[in-house]
Amino acid sequence: MALSRALRYCQRIFSWIPVVIISSVVLWSYYAYVFELCFVTLSNHLERVAYLLIFHVCFIMFCWTYWKAIFTPPSTPSKKFQLSYSDKERYEMEETPDAQKQILAEIAKKLPIFTRAQSGGMPCMKLKYYQDAIRFCDRCQVIKPDRCHHCSVCETCVLKMDHHCPWVNNCVGFSNYKFFLLFLFYSMLYCVFIASTVFQYFIKFWVGDLPNGPAKFHILFLLFVALMFFVSLMFLFGYHCWLVAKNRSTLEAFSAPVFPNGPDRNAFNGGISRNLQQVFGDDKKLWFVPVFTSQGDGHYFPLRTMRESENPLLANEEKWVEDDGSDEESPDESLLHVSLESNELTASRIPDCSCFLLFFLFVGKRQIK
């Protein structure tokens, strides 16, 4: 027990190493740009003032979004999705998986849950399995809401989990996905501004128009670091923009969410405009400000509507019974209809992306159950 606690404590300490690395690079870039470039190398006063003003705006927005992405705790399922004491006793007393599955199905009828657990059975048996396999977390003892997953690093279930990011030492999910996207955006802007303003002095140092000195090393290295981070961030940010446009998480891009009649990778896609509003909110003036404006509470997500005649399997499955004793409002009426355009039982393909992105996603995906 003591050894396990010690290992867990060491893991928590080491998990901050990527954050320390990023913070150290950013602090060095601040010194190199402000002091070595603006105060030592630049001779034009107006140019120096303009560079410092724009640089500090980018720097402040970068630090603000990075802070929010790191220290915003991931949202977890509410008590409504936890098993009551009596239900937990019933569930633990049952010895057969089928009986336990039946208990979870009865409880889930009172909840706005449409997704089902992945099946490892034969394709001919999957449709029946999908109708009953409620997603349940044995560790957290909760019925998982749609798009919720358990993170073994954070040791909790995270609402609308996207991935666990080592660079922010946090789970990226419903509560901080907007902050993570803005962090990527302002990181790119920070790198672009540094690279574009440093480039002319890089050339002057390279051809010998400026005297050698400590500033030369900082400016040369500053350009290479800015370009290297920009290229990596460009692919990662572009990929997440594609995910937002499709209203998918990283996990859903790798494995399509499963519904009673099979997987559907486009079930949450309500169009680009609605998808953007779901992440960034209704007020466009706040889209680029790191304050929480995402729609909903992370438990319910509108699904694309489809006529029941086109989905006979959902005729008796798509409505949820509101709990008589609940004070919470019911989700949007669009939740009462489920869209499952695709009846394919295959997982979604992994979109093309850079090697850096594949490594980044692989590391995060290993921590998810």
N, C-alpha and C positions, 0 to 999 in steps of 0.2 A: 504493500500500500504506500509506504513512504517513498519507495523507488519510483512508483508510478506518478506520485505527486511531484517528485523532483524532475522527472522527465517532462511532465506537462509544464512545469514552471520554466524549464530551459527552452522548451518549444515556444512558449509565449515570448521569451526574451529574444530568441533568434528570429522570430517572425517580424521583428521591427528592423532587422538589418536592411532589407530593401528600401524601407522608408528613410532610414538614415542615409543610405547611399544617394537617393534622389535629393534629399534635403541638402546634403553636402555639395553635390554638383550645382544645385541652384544657388546656394550661398556663394560658392566660388564664382559662378557666372555673374552674380551681382557685383562682387568686388572687381572682377576683370573688366566688366563693361563700364561701371560707374567711375572707378578710379583710374584704371590703366588706359581705358579708351577716352572717356569724356574729359577727365581732368589732366591726364598726362599727354595724350596724343593729340587731341583736338585743339586747334588754335582759334577757330571761329567761335565767338561767344554765342551768337544766335543759334548756330548749329548745335552747340553743346546744350543750350537750354531746351531746344526742341527734342533732341534725342533723350535727355533726361526725363522730360515730361511724359513722352509717349512710353518710354521704357518703364517708368514707375506705374503707369496705369496697367500695362500688361503684367508687370510683376505682382501688383496687388491682386488683380483678378485671378492670376494663377495660384497665388498662396491661399486666397479665399476659397476657391473651388477645391483645391487639394485638401485643405483643412476639413471642409464639409464632407468630402468623399471618405476621409479617414475616420472622422469622429462622429459621424451620423450612425447611430446603432441600427442594425438591420431590423426590419419589422417582423414580428412573429405572430402566429395565429392567435386570435382572441380566445377567451374562455368558452365561447360558443362552440368551438371546434374541439375542445377537450372532452374526454370521456368523463361523465359524472361518476361518482363513487359506486353507485349501483351498477351502472353499465360496465365499469371497469371490472367489478367483481364477476359479472356474468361472462365477460369476455375471457377473463383468466381461468374461470372454472371449466370452460369448454375445452375439450382436448383435441377435437378434430378441426382442421383448417376450414372446412366447409361450414361448420357451425359458427365459428368465429366470423367468417366472411358474411354470414347471414345477419349476425348481430350488427356488424358495421353497416350493412346495407340498410337495415331498419333505422339506425341512427342518422344515416346520411340523407334519408328522405326528408328530414326537417332542415336540411342545409342546402344552400345554393351551390351544389357541387355537380359538375358535369363530366370532368375528366375521370379516367379510370387507370388502374395500374397496368403496366406492361405485361404481356403474356408471353410465356415461353413455350406454350403448347403448340399443337399442330394447327395450321391455318383453318381447318374445318371446324375446330373447336373454339376458335378465338372469339367469335361473335357472342356466344353464350358467356364466355369468360369475361368479356369486356363489360357486360351488363351488371355483373355482380362484384367485380374486383375493385372495391373502394381503396383508395390510396391511404394507407395508415402508417404512421411512424411509431415503431415500437419504443424508440428511445425517448421521444418527447410525449408519447401517449396522446397524440392528437390525430384527428382525421385531417388530412392535408387539403387545404383549399386548392382551387384550380391554380396552377402555375407555381405552387409552393413546393420546395424541396428541402431536404435536410443537408446541412453542411457539417462534415465531420471535424473541420477546423474550428468553426465557431461553436460547434456542439449544440446546434439549435436548428429548428425549421425556419426558413426564411421565405417571406411572402414574395412572389414573383421573382424568384432567384434567377439571376443571370449567370454569375460565376463568382468564385472567390478569388479576389485579386491580391497577389502578394505585394504589389507595389503600393497599395493603400492599406494593406494589412486589415482588410475588411471584406465582408460579403457585399457584392454589388447586387442590389435588389430594388424592391418597390420604393423604399424610403430614401435611397441615395442614387438611383440610376440617373436622374437628371443631373445631379452634382458630378457624377462620374463622366457623363458626356461633356459637360461644360469644362471639366478638368482637362479632358483630351483636347477640346477646342482651344482653350486659352494656353495650353502647353504648346500647341502648334503655332499659335499666334506669337507667343513669346520667342520661340525658336526662329520663326520667319523674320521677325523684326530684328533680332540680333544678327542673323546671317546677312540680311540685306544691308544693314548699316555698317557692319564690320568688313564686308567684302572689299570695298575700295581701299581700306587701310591694310587689309591683308595683301592686296596686290602691291601697294607701295612698299611694304616691308619686304615682300618677295623680290622685287626688282631693285631694292636698295635705295629708294627715294627717301626713306625715313631711317634715322640712325638706329643702330642696334641698342638694345637695352632690355630690361625686364618686361616692358610692355609688349615687346615683339612676341615672346613666348605665349603670353596670355591671349593676345589677339589671334595668333595663328591657331592655337588650340581651341579657342572659343568658337571659331568658325567651324572647325571639324566636328566639335561636339554638338553644336546647334544643328548642323546638317544631318548628322547621324540620328539624333533624336527626332528630327522632323520627318525623315523618311519612315522610321518605325511608327511614329504616331499617325502619319498620314494613312497607312494601311489599316491600322487599328480603328481610327476614327471613321474612315470610310466604311469599314465593315459594320460598325455599330449604327451608322446612319442608315445603311441598308436594312439592318434589323428593325430599327424604329419605323422605317417606311412600311415594312411588312408586319409590324407588331408581333415580333418574335423575340424571345430571349436567346442567349447563346445556347442554352440547353435544348430549347425547342428547335433550333436550327440543326442540331446534331440528331435529335430524336423527336419526331413529331408527337405532339400531345395526343393521347388516346381517349376516345369517346365511346359511348355504348356500341356504336356500329363500326368502330375502327379508328385508325389514326387520321388526323386532319391537320396539316401544317398551316392552313389558312383560316382556321376557325376564329381566331381573334382579330383578323385583319378587317378593319372597318373602313379602309381607304386612307390615303396618306394624310389628309387633313385631320381626320378623327384620331388617327394613330399619333400624330404629333401633339394634339391637344391632350391625349391621355397621358403623355409623359411630361409635357411642358405646361399644361394648363390652358385655360381659356384666355387669360390676359397676355397678349403677345408682348406687351411692354416688359413683362417679367421673364420672358423666355431665356434671356441671356444673363439673368441675375441669379446667383446661387441661393435662392430661397425656395422652400418647398411649395410647389404649385400643381403637382400631379393630381389627376382626377381620381376619385374613389378612395378606398381605404385598404386596397391590396387584397381583399378577400373575394370580390366579385368583379368579373370582367365581361363586358358585353360581347355576345357572340353573334356572328352574322346570321340573319334569319333565313329560314327555308321552310317551305310549305310542308305540312305533315305528310301530305300524299307522296312527297318525294322522299320522305324518310320514315317509312312505316315502323322501323325499329324503335323510333323515339316517341311514338304516340303515347306510351305510358311511362316514359322515362324522363321527359324533358321538364316536368313541373316539380317544384319543390314545395313542401308543406311548411308554412310559416309556424314557428314555435309560438304557442298561445301565450307563454309567459315572457316572451322577449320584448324588450323596449326598443330594440333596434329597428330601423326602417328596412323594408325589403329592398332588394337591389332593383336596378332599372328593369323596366318591363321587357326590354330587349333580351334579358337573360332567360325569359320563359320560352325562347325558341333557340334551338341549337342548329348551327349550320355545319354540315359535314359533307362538303362537296365531293371529297375524294373517298372512295371506298377501298383504296389501296391499303394493303397491310404491310407495306414496307416502310422502313425508316427513311427520313429525309436525307438527301445527299449533303455532304459537307461542301459549302460554297468555296470557290477559289479564293485564296488569300496567301499572304506572304509566309515565309518560313518562320519569321518572328511571331506572327499571329498564331500559327499552328502550335508552336511551342508554348506560347502564353495560354492558349485555351486548353492544351493538354495538361499543363500543370494544375490549372484550376479545376478541370473536370475530374481529376483523380480524387479530389476532396469531397465530391458530391455523391449523395446516395438518393 
